[in-house]
Amino acid sequence: MTDLKDGGLKDAGNPAVTGGAVISAKDLDLTFQTNDGPVHALKGVSLDIEKGDFVSFIGPSGCGKTTFLRCMADLEQPTGGSITVNGVSAAEARAARAYGYVFQAAGLYPWRTIGGNISLPLEIMGYSKTEQRARVARVLELVELAGFENKFPWQLSGGMQQRASIARALGFDADILLMDEPFGALDEIVRDHLNEQLLKLWARTEKTIAFVTHSIPEAVYLSTKIVVMSPRPGRITDVIDSPLPKDRPLDIRETPEFLEVAHRVREGLRAGHGDD
Amino acid sequence: MRSIIPVLTVVAAIMALWYAAAVPMNAPWAYDVAKRADIELTFTDLVAATWSQDKPKLPAPHQVGVELWETTVQKNITSKRSLVYHAWITLSATLLGFGMGTVLGIMLAVGIVYNRVMDMSVMPWVIASQTIPILALAPMIIVVLNAVGISGLLPKAVISMYLSFFPVVVGMVKGLRSPEVMQLDQMHTWNASASQTFWKLRLPASMPYLFTSLKVAMAASLVGAIVGELPTGAISGLGARLLAGSYYGQTIQIWSALVMAAALAAVMVALIGLIQRIVLKRMGMAT
């Protein structure tokens, strides 16, 4: 990626950016002014995400995990501190289409077929028709939806729609995938299945993934790094590097190592709640 | 078939009520005639007399039916006495006004959605415009346009436009704002331009709202065109037929013009409904 190289040069003299960090936040503050006074959505948040990491953000609502993700995506403007994505500012990274963003709801356009939905960002970015078709076919196969190209969203189940929305975020080959509780609205069984698929996808594409969730098993199962956050003000209370191997069958969730990490996450969440 | 029975029941009920009402409404005249001829009216005679007067207060349905038949099917459509000719005069003004109103309405809606100043300033005026009685405004529009040498179709179309742009503005503002915050954020993450967001998201999302507005606008347009024909003493058009009918006490003519106007509106609205079904089905949004 040229972005990465340019960014690396530009930030060479900046000690805040470590060599391989794809996303780097330093002392990030974000304060919303509301009628009830200022709300500190984020306060003093610093974090480096390395290339190829799968980082989960977990915490109770109001802890700023989604806000942090939105800062990476340039959907929110921090009021203090700095954040770089691929070595450049979040706004420049967005303009360079450095990331794909998966929202809580699939948000597919009802008037477009699945194929049409996936090629929407490609149309916007000016890919040729043939290129669009090739990419749609490829990402549909990646999320195991091959053959559903000409179906309309309402013809698909909720889990399939969310897979289509992931395919849409993958179509333009961004190295970073930002996911905001993508499976939050789905039932447990579908969720397990999608988690398994997501890990396979991550292994195949070697993307850097930032993943917001409030399910402890989901966070532990998926991540190489788990970021525990707590509210008022939104801040990071613990960062846990997962000792689990990269290859994770679903039943890894019954192993002692898994339970130990889950325990530590739960402890972190409880500590964060202490000041309520 | 099951849906046609309730409709027919209602129609039958209206017909029965209409025939029943014609008897007392037209009875005084029937009694007058009988008195002068010195005849005692039986009930059957009375009913027959009230349902067959030349200038009844309330014509019976079959009288209106006969008038409609004679002025549509049995007249050459280019004839000044053909209701089809008059309906076309009114319809042409309606369609022109409807087209202008739709374009104006969509343009205003786009302005309101995209421009904060327009959002704050235009909407109150749009609403205020509809509180002015059209009957008061119509003669002024006709006179002013006439003074600058515009007469005939266009002044009537302008009045149609005045009534029909309103539902389009209201519907389209709502439709263009119907995409969720999430969908707009999504566009933002793809670094989409404002025009891409409009053409690919806001406009398609507004289609169901547009068609609903168009149906209301079409009916309003027809009212506008008819009202536009009243103050000018126009010699053709459904409005002119209504006016002439009321001058000369030709109640049957008035009622047949009313039925024609209603039928016209029903056909046009049904046509828009059909286009709506086709378009939304092709967009995969059929309900």
HADDOCK unambig.tbl for C-alpha pairs under 7 A between the chains (distance, minus, plus):
assign (segid A and resid 73 and name CA) (segid B and resid 189 and name CA) 6.79 0.50 0.50
assign (segid A and resid 94 and name CA) (segid B and resid 189 and name CA) 6.25 0.50 0.50
assign (segid A and resid 94 and name CA) (segid B and resid 191 and name CA) 6.52 0.50 0.50
assign (segid A and resid 95 and name CA) (segid B and resid 191 and name CA) 5.67 0.50 0.50
assign (segid A and resid 97 and name CA) (segid B and resid 190 and name CA) 6.35 0.50 0.50
assign (segid A and resid 101 and name CA) (segid B and resid 189 and name CA) 6.99 0.50 0.50
assign (segid A and resid 107 and name CA) (segid B and resid 183 and name CA) 6.42 0.50 0.50
assign (segid A and resid 110 and name CA) (segid B and resid 284 and name CA) 6.68 0.50 0.50
assign (segid A and resid 110 and name CA) (segid B and resid 285 and name CA) 6.31 0.50 0.50
assign (segid A and resid 111 and name CA) (segid B and resid 283 and name CA) 4.66 0.50 0.50
assign (segid A and resid 111 and name CA) (segid B and resid 284 and name CA) 5.03 0.50 0.50
assign (segid A and resid 111 and name CA) (segid B and resid 285 and name CA) 5.71 0.50 0.50
assign (segid A and resid 112 and name CA) (segid B and resid 283 and name CA) 6.90 0.50 0.50
assign (segid A and resid 121 and name CA) (segid B and resid 190 and name CA) 6.22 0.50 0.50
assign (segid A and resid 124 and name CA) (segid B and resid 192 and name CA) 6.13 0.50 0.50
assign (segid A and resid 124 and name CA) (segid B and resid 196 and name CA) 6.95 0.50 0.50
assign (segid A and resid 152 and name CA) (segid B and resid 284 and name CA) 6.71 0.50 0.50
